Amino acid sequence: MGQPLDAIIKKELYGTRDESGTNYITINTSDFSDSDDISGSEQGGLLAISYTNGIGNDIDLTVQGSDDGIVFANFTSTDATTNITDASGEIIFDLVNINANFIRLAWTVNSGSMDIYVRTSFKRRH
């Protein structure tokens, strides 16, 4: 029998959500989100992006990992990058058997802009 679930590790990396709704942040230049320390997780979780108000957008989203929280690199899996050209939607990266201690989302804006909200969810047992 497995150990009981201790906690769900959740963090908002870019934008916020509360009882009054989602507070998106506009992106129109290449950049990245805050990072999340997932070193206490079970090597799997979700990185989710909600986006809206896309205007002429052609934006590449890529999950990045790090061992120290300072130097990040793109995950090499083809499932860790996606291109967004539609006006609104939801993207969920299902991250399984990852060995990074920290993760974040990077984006390359080829054209246009959109508003995003980025968050993570990982599980931890004792």
GIPEHU-V543392 format. One record per backbone hydrogen bond with DSSP energy under -0.5 kcal/mol. NH is the residue of the N-H (numbers start at 0). CO is the residue of the C=O. If there is no record, write none. Layout:
BEGIN
((NH:CO) (NH:CO))
END
This chain:
BEGIN
((5:123) (6:123) (8:6) (8:121) (9:7) (10:119) (12:10) (12:117) (13:117) (15:22) (17:20) (20:17) (22:15) (23:21) (24:115) (26:113) (30:106) (32:104) (33:12) (35:102) (37:35) (37:100) (38:100) (40:37) (41:122) (44:94) (45:120) (46:92) (47:118) (48:90) (49:116) (50:88) (51:114) (53:86) (54:112) (55:53) (57:110) (58:83) (59:107) (60:58) (60:81) (61:105) (62:79) (63:103) (64:72) (65:101) (71:69) (72:64) (74:62) (79:76) (80:77) (81:60) (83:58) (84:82) (88:50) (90:48) (92:46) (93:91) (94:44) (94:92) (95:93) (96:42) (97:42) (100:65) (101:65) (102:35) (103:63) (105:61) (106:30) (107:59) (108:106) (109:57) (109:107) (110:57) (112:54) (113:26) (114:51) (115:24) (116:49) (117:13) (118:47) (119:10) (120:45) (121:8) (122:43) (123:6) (125:3))
END
